[in-house]
């Protein structure tokens, strides 16, 4: 449950309650973004395919989880494209999740904004 603590925040329970009651209308789409700059140190577990590394498993899982909560269940189909310029796992990913005609999209990755010094 590391970092999934938002599931227990009262605001998320309220959103579910409002959706279930039809008080805020129908969800027509969802979108999320989660990127950060990862230091590529030797042995970085998030870059190891045999340890299920990659951007979706590390940060995209939160977008999937909250979309499933908002939509009331898992998607009926998923399409995703992942890329990496040099690593053995996907380091930038952009999926489309189909919730019976309502699309959820997100993008995530390890190459976030490179600020200036």
N, C-alpha and C positions, 0 to 999 in steps of 0.2 A: 504494500500500500504506500510505499515511498512516493511522495509528491502527488498522490491521489487524494489528499486530504480535502480538496475542494468539494469532493462528493458529499461531505458531511456539513458543509457550510449552509446555514439557513437560507441564504439567497438562492441556492440551487434547488432546494426543496420547494421554495416559493415559486420558482419558475415552473417546475414540474406541476405544482398545484394549479397554477394559472393556465397552463397548457391543457391539463386534463379537464378543467372546468370550461374551456373554450372562451376564457375572458380576454385573451390577447390575440385571438385569431389563429389562423393556420400558419405554420412555418412554411415559407416558400423557398428558402435556401439557407445554407449556413456556410461560413468560411472562417478559417483560423490560420494563423501563421506562428511559427516558432523556429527561430534561427538564432544561432550564437556562434562566436568564433571559438573553435576548439584548438587547443594546443596539441599538435601532433607529436607526442612524446613516444619513445620506444615502448612497445607493449600496451599501448592504449587499447583497452578492451572494446571500446565502441567502434574500433576499426577492424575487429577480428571476426571473419565470417563464421568460424567454428564456435564462437561465443554469441552468435546471433546479433552481431554488431550491425550498425547502420542507423540512419537518421530516423526511420519510422519507429524502430524498436526503442530508440533512446528518447526522442521528443515528440514524434508524430503520434505515439500512443495516447497522449493526453487529448489531442484534437479528436481522435477516433472515439475515445471514451466519452467526452462531453457531447459529441454529436449523437452518439448512441443514446445518451441520457435524454437529450432534447427530443430526439425523434421517437423515443419509446422502444428502441430495439436496434438490432444490427441492420446494416444495409443489405439489400437484395443482390447487389452486384457492386464490384469495385474495379476501377481501372487506375493504374498508377504508372508513372514513368520516373525512374530513379537514375541519377547520373553520378559519376565521380571522375575527376580528371586524373587521379593518381592512386586512389585507395581501392582495396579489394571489396569494399561494400559501398552501397549507395550513400552518398554524403549530402545530396540534395534530392528531394522527392516532391512530386506534385500529384496527389491522388484525386480521383473523383469517386464519391460514394453515392450510390443511388438508393434512396429510401423510398421505394415505390413511387418514383416520379419526382420526388423532392431531392434535389442535388445538394450534397455536402462536399465542399472542396477545401483543401488545405495544402499548405506547402511548409516544408520543414528542412532544416539542414544545419551543417556544421560550418558553413562559410558565411557567417553573418557580416554585418557592416564592418568594413575596415576603416576605422576613424583615423584622422590625421593626428600626428604628435605635435 
